Amino acid sequence: MKFNINFQIDEIILEGVSLSHSQRSRLQAALEAELSRLVSDNGLPPQLQQGGTIAKLLLTPKITKEMNPTQMGQEIARSIYVGLQQ
């Protein structure tokens, strides 16, 4: 069964992390790819399977200064996916 899912993320604030424009683009691409993979592999949480909106997710991804933008994006996506389960 195929379906379309649209996520709209208006803002992500990473305190203490400074990224160039190209690094932000890499972070965004990694976040989108990982979130797509997680939803594809594991499905949507039951409360969102009929549609819905979540106004705000407060997340605490485990971001370190040693991470590159791709790793940051993947970690943020995993944190978002976990947040959607709650």
Rosetta blueprint (number, residue, H / E / L):
1 M L
2 K L
3 F L
4 N L
5 I L
6 N L
7 F L
8 Q L
9 I L
10 D L
11 E L
12 I L
13 I L
14 L L
15 E L
16 G L
17 V L
18 S L
19 L L
20 S L
21 H H
22 S H
23 Q H
24 R H
25 S H
26 R H
27 L H
28 Q H
29 A H
30 A H
31 L H
32 E H
33 A H
34 E H
35 L H
36 S H
37 R H
38 L H
39 V H
40 S H
41 D H
42 N H
43 G L
44 L L
45 P L
46 P H
47 Q H
48 L H
49 Q L
50 Q L
51 G L
52 G L
53 T L
54 I L
55 A L
56 K L
57 L L
58 L L
59 L L
60 T L
61 P L
62 K L
63 I L
64 T L
65 K L
66 E L
67 M L
68 N L
69 P H
70 T H
71 Q H
72 M H
73 G H
74 Q H
75 E H
76 I H
77 A H
78 R H
79 S H
80 I H
81 Y H
82 V H
83 G H
84 L H
85 Q H
86 Q L
